Amino acid sequence: MFTGIVAGTGTICEMSGEEVVRIVIDFESVTTDNLETGASVSIDGTCLTVVEINSPNISFDVIPETLQKTTGGPKTSG
């Protein structure tokens, strides 16, 4: 369960993969300076783990079951 303050919004840049879906989100309007790999971020109410930071883009790996049972899917870029 995510506990924290939602500080901003982002835009989905990319969703790729089948076994594990890589979601890349552009957080241009939010400072990501204190974010690090392994941190938890709330995405549409679902707690996801940061796997890569290429500021302002943050990447998350998500299994299909998570996408099916949460607000994570189906989504498209943009």
N, C-alpha and C positions, 0 to 999 in steps of 0.2 A: 504494500500500500504506500502510495506517495504521501509524504507529509512535508509541506513546505509552502513557499509563496510562488505563485505563477507570476513571472516577471516580464513576460512578453510573448510574442508570437513569431512563428517562422513560416517559411514556404517550402513545400516538398520540391526538391530539385530532381531527385532520382529515386526510383524504386527498381531494383534489379535482383535477379536470382530466383530460384525455385525452392530448393531444400531449405535454404536460409535466405531471407529477403533482406537486402541491404537498403536501408532508407537513409537518404542524405537530405538534410534539412538546412536551408539557408536561414541563419539567425542574424541577418544583417542589422536588424533594429534592436538587437539585444547584445549587451556586452558578454563575451564568453571568456574574458580574461582569467577568471577564477575557476573555470571548468577544466576538468582533467579526465583522461581516460579512466573508465570504471565508475564515473559519477552517474547518479540516477537523475533522469529528467522526465517530467510529466509531459507526455504527448497525448492530447485528447483524453486525459484522465488515466492513461496507461503509463506505468513506470517503466521506462526503457533505460538500458545501460549504454553509455557512450563508449564506442569502440574505436573511433578515430576523430581527430580534430584537425581540420584544415580551415581555420577561421576565415570567413564567418560560417562555413559549412561544418555541421556535426553529423557523424554517421552512427547508425544503430543497426545491429543485426537482429532480425526478428524471425522466429520460426512460424510456419504457417498456422499452427494451432493458436498462437497468440493473436494473429490477424483475424482468425475466424471467431474467437471468443471475446474480442474486445472491440473498441471503436476504431481499431487500426486498419481495418480493411473493409471494402475495397477503396483504395485511394488512387489518385493519379498525380503526376507532377503538376505543379502550379498551384 
